[in-house]
Amino acid sequence: MKEKQFREDPRFRIANREALWGIGLAILNFIWWFAFAYGLGRKPPEEYTYIFGFPAWFFYSCIGGFIIFSILVYVMVKLFFTEVPFEDRKEESE
């Protein structure tokens, strides 16, 4: 009986790379949020500056961060993610 050689499906490599991009973006989002929320939010409330009625730390960490990272997700999906078929290669050859 012939032994089949194991060949890794290239879709797994693509999925792993895209997962790492997603994890990196999530870590960057957390750093952004933490830096603005705790960096600008350390002052006493009397010294806060306000943007559209929100304290600057909240605006930059939550509202601005959401907008920026939503755009970054869109750009990342368009530029770095690859369309991968779900069908198995065996089904295509049969």
C-alpha positions in Angstrom: 0.0 0.0 0.0 1.3 3.4 -0.9 1.7 6.0 1.8 0.3 9.4 0.9 2.6 12.3 1.4 1.2 15.0 3.6 0.9 18.3 1.8 -0.3 21.2 3.8 -3.2 23.0 2.3 -2.0 26.5 1.2 -5.3 28.0 2.6 -4.0 27.3 6.1 -0.9 29.5 5.5 -3.1 32.3 4.2 -5.5 32.0 7.1 -2.7 32.0 9.6 -1.2 35.1 8.0 -4.5 36.9 8.0 -5.2 35.9 11.6 -1.8 37.4 12.7 -2.7 40.6 10.9 -6.0 40.7 12.8 -4.4 40.0 16.1 -1.8 42.8 15.4 -4.5 45.2 14.6 -6.4 44.3 17.8 -3.3 44.8 19.9 -2.7 48.1 18.2 -6.3 49.1 18.9 -5.8 48.3 22.6 -2.6 50.3 22.8 -4.3 53.2 21.1 -7.3 53.0 23.5 -5.1 52.6 26.6 -2.7 55.4 25.7 -5.4 58.0 25.2 -7.8 56.8 27.9 -5.2 56.6 30.6 -2.7 59.2 29.2 -5.2 62.1 28.8 -7.6 60.9 31.5 -5.1 61.2 34.4 -5.7 64.9 34.9 -8.3 66.1 37.3 -11.7 66.6 35.6 -11.5 70.4 36.0 -8.5 70.4 33.6 -10.1 68.3 30.9 -10.5 69.7 27.4 -13.6 68.8 25.5 -14.3 67.9 21.9 -18.0 67.9 20.8 -19.0 67.8 24.4 -16.9 64.7 25.2 -13.7 64.8 27.3 -10.7 64.6 25.0 -9.5 61.3 26.4 -12.8 59.7 25.7 -13.2 61.2 22.3 -9.7 60.1 21.1 -9.8 56.7 22.8 -13.3 55.6 22.0 -14.8 57.7 19.2 -11.7 58.6 17.2 -10.2 55.1 17.8 -13.4 53.5 16.5 -13.4 55.5 13.3 -9.7 55.1 12.6 -9.6 51.4 13.3 -12.8 50.8 11.2 -11.0 52.4 8.3 -7.9 50.4 9.0 -9.9 47.1 9.0 -11.4 48.1 5.7 -8.0 48.9 4.2 -6.4 45.8 5.6 -9.2 43.5 4.1 -9.0 45.2 0.7 -5.2 45.2 0.5 -3.9 42.2 2.5 -6.6 39.6 2.6 -7.0 37.0 -0.1 -10.2 35.4 -1.5 -9.9 31.7 -0.5 -12.3 29.1 -1.9 -14.0 26.9 0.7 -14.2 23.8 -1.6 -11.7 21.1 -1.1 -9.3 20.4 -4.0 -10.3 16.8 -4.2 -13.9 17.8 -5.0 -12.6 20.0 -7.9 -10.6 17.1 -9.5 -13.5 14.7 -9.4 
